[in-house]
Amino acid sequence: MNITLNGEASEIANQLNVTQLLNDLSLMPAKVAVEVNLQIVPRSVYSKTIIKDGDRIEIVRFIGGG
């Protein structure tokens, strides 16, 4: 399945949800924000949000500093 991930074409397995995608990318759900097709996905529904062919996904990592 083909998606756009952070502006770059990417191929992923079929029927992944957001939680599974983050796991595949070795990202911790608590430390990122996810947007699918210009809509922010609440963390509470990551496991219910199925990624579809052609979706545009943006993942932003939180970085602490001071």
N, C-alpha and C positions, 0 to 999 in steps of 0.2 A: 504494500500500500504506500502511496506517495503523499507526503505532507510537506509543508514548509515550516521549518523549525528555526526560529530566530533569524528569519530572512534567508535561509539556505534550504535548497531542496534536500529532502531526506527520505529514506525508505525505512518503513517499520513493519513489524508483523501485524497481521489482521487482528481485529477485535481487542486491541489494547485499550485500557482506560488510562486516565491521567496518572493514577498512582503507579500502574505498571510501567508507563513510559518513564516516569521519574526514577523508578528503580532501575530500569535498563540504562539510564543515563548516570546512575550512581549519585542521584541528588536526593537530599532529605526533604520531604514535603513541608516540614515546618520551617525550612529556610529559603523557600522560594515563593514567588507569586506566578500564577499561570493564567494566560489569556488564550482563549480559543476563538478564532474568528471575531476578534475585536471585543469579546465579552470576557470579563474577569470571571474565573471559575472559583467559587468559594471552596476552601479546603475541605469543608464538610461533604462535598459532593464529588471529590476527585475520583473515588472508586466507582461512582455511578455515571461519570462522564466518559462515554465511549468516543474514541477518536475515529474519525471517518476519512476516507480517501479524499484528498484535496484540502483538508483542514489546514489553516494557518495558525501555528502555535508559537506563542512567545513565552519564554521562561526567564524570569528575572530573579537573580540570586541576591539575598540580603547580605550586605557586608557591613560589619560593625567597624567603628573607628572613633577617634576622638581628637 
